[in-house]
Structure formats: structure tokens, C-alpha cells
Amino acid sequence: MNVHLPLLHAYPFERLRQLFSGIVPDAHYSPISLGIGEPRHATPALIKQAYCHAIEGSGLAAYPATAGEAALREAIVQWLQKRYQIAVRASDQILPVNGSREALFAFAQTVIASAPGQAKPLVLCPNPFYQIYEGAALLAGAEPYYVASIPERNFAQDWVSVPEDVWARTQLLFVCSPGNPAGAVMPLEEWKTLFELSDRFGFVIASDECYSEIYFRDTAPLGGLEAAAQLGRSDFKNLVAFTSLSKRSNVPGMRSGFCAGDAALMAQFLRYRTYHGSAMSPVVQSASIAAWQDENHVVENRALYREKFHAVTPVLAQVLEVRLPDAGFYLWAKVRGSDEDFARALYAAYNVTVLPGSYLARSAQGNNPGAGYVRMALVAQTTECLEAAHRIAAFVRSTQESQIK
């Protein structure tokens, strides 16, 4: 067996199941889960129609090419141009992937290079973070390094705190903007800092942008490729961005996304993926083309999230330290005391599931930055999310009253 497998931590949702083990929630309340970030809005009809049409045709009659069909790559290029006003080549700077999760993991296996007798290479990731970054680093034979975050800046990363000897050993940096779980968007100045560090130390930047199309401000979030282009780095040196249709188009079960960036890196990633067997189904490719070519359903989807966040946030803000994020579909709320105790007691009393923030982070620099927070995924319909918010508010008030007594 792979000697690195025992290093993997239990996934957050497995830890949550263990936390709730033996609890029988109050039967007066129907179950509401805000724990898992799984989109639950309706899949647009145009995507389902394209999928079915491809099945009825010859979509399953041949092996797909790992590089994807030219029509899909061109649809992605056109979307990138409209969304970010950047020029990306379909021939060598785009690869379709089976969801950003799969690709982020595989990319680390391609990039990381270790040598016997030398210190383990480092993979830097935010903290709190998406757990795939850590698992990808460990199974590639690297050591994760958890960058300190700044709670006062919506858990933005404190790049200044990273020692120079850490940067010198870094081969891969994972960034997530908009961030999971706090929803922060990296500004251009932050990208400039990272590009300068990458030029100096030679590491690769993997930019996870799967939440880029769910935002609450007037201006869409800045993307990594967009930032590079604005800073005169149109070759996207040492940068690959990853995105997905799952959140944008409500198709998590379709497993479709793409990565784009540095042509030299993409060529090696394509070689890896050819051996790995990561080609996207022709049927999924057809449905993906329809999705990338239509923006109306994305606007409607974003409006649904805005509606529910504007309804739910004020209710929770009365009892918890919580605010509207820049983007994404999570509320990241500070709670009193243990985040595990909060999640367990809330589930028992009101049958509402939230995810303890400490499960999304690691102890580093002397503390676990997720401790004392909970993540709430507002993926259900507005009425259900609002009902959950009122139950949480009632739970917090009842807890505070009992403490006073």
C-alpha cells in the first residue's frame, strides 16, 4: 500500500458523523442540513437537454480524447474572454477535467518532485482550507504547510508570516478565491505578491476558483488568470486556474470543469492525465458546452443565492458574529465556546446540521484558526435555509438564557 495513506485525516463529514453518533434529534423538527456544500438548485433544462441529446446520438460509441473536443475547449475560451477579458489558447492552455476536485488532486501528483536524501518539498495551503489540498500534498510525498490566516480580514492569508526558508522549499501553492469557508476574494495586490514570490522561488500556483460565479457585490470576483493578465503576465507563468460547473450551473453530479494556464505546465498535466485515464465523457462534454455558452441560468442562480443570503444573514447576525461574504455559498459564523459542542447541541435540540470550523483547519502557528466557528452551506431553498436560521437563533438565545440562570 502507499506508505502515505495513513497520513490522511478523516474527511470532515466522516468526523461529523462520528460527532453525531448516538444523538437522536428532537422529532418535532424536520432535518435541515447546512453541513455539506452540495448545490441543490434545479439543474437548467438546457443542460439536461444537451446531455440527453448526446446520449441519443453517438456520444457513447467512442473513447474520448483526454484533451477534450475542440468545441468544448473553444466554448471555454469564449467564456474566459467574456468573463475575464483575457485571451487563452484553446490548443495548449485549456484542459477539460472531471470536476475541479479531481483535477486539483491530480495536479499535485504532476507537479511535486522529491529526491531521496533531501528535505520533503512543501505544499502551501490556506488555513482553514479545502481538504483536498492536504490530501493531494501528502500522497504526492510532500509536506503541507498551513499559512496563517487573519480573522479580521475575513480569514485572508498572512503571506508575510511565511518564513523565507519555507518559500525556498515550496513547490506548489494552493489558493482559493473566493475562499472556502469565509468567502474572501483575493485583491490584485495580493496576486502581485504571490507572482513575485513565485518568480523568486519557482513554485507553481494552483488557483481554485469553483465559487467564482456566486457573489454578492456589484463587481465579479477577480480571477487568477485575470490578475496575471492585468499585471502583464499573459503567458500565465507558473499559474494554473481550476474551475467547475458544479456550483455555477448546479450540476455537481456531472463532474465537469476545466483548468487553464501556463502552457508548459498544461502539457505535462495532459501527459499525466493521458496515463491516468482522466478523459471526460463525450456526453458530459456536450452538456458542458451548452452550460459554458449560456449565462442566463448563471444570473438566475446567483439571484437565488442573493435572495436567501439577504434573508438569512440578518436573522443570524442578531445572535452570532456573522456577515455577508464577498462570494461563495457559505456563512462562516463565530460561536461561543467549542464549535463541536455547538454543532452537537444544535443538532440534538433543533435537528439542524452545521460543520464545526475546526474540521476545516489544522493546528498551526499555535492554534486551529477554525476553532470557535461553524460553516453553514446555504444550498437549500430559501424557505428551508430561513427556517434553519430561525432555529439556530432560537438555539443560541435559549443557550444564553440558560447560562444567565
Secondary structure, DSSP 4 states (H G I P E B T S, - for coil): --TTGGGPPPPHHHHHHHHTTT----TTS--EE-SS----SPPPHHHHHHHHHHHHTTTTSSPPPTT--HHHHHHHHHHHHHHH-----TTTSEEEES-HHHHHHHHHHHH----TTSPPPEEEE-SS--HHHHHHHHHTT-EEEE--EEGGGTTEE-GGGS-HHHHHHEEEEEEESS-TTT-----HHHHHHHHHHHHHH--EEEEE-TTTT-B-SSSPPPPHHHHHHHTT-TT-TTEEEEEEHHHHHT-TTT--EEEEE-HHHHHHHHHHHHHHT-PPPHHHHHHHHHHHH--HHHHHHHHHHHHHHHHHHHHHHTTSB----SBSSEEEEE-SS-HHHHHHHHHHHH-EE-EEGGGG---BTTB-TTTTEEEEE--S-HHHHHHHHHHHHHHHHHHHHHHH-
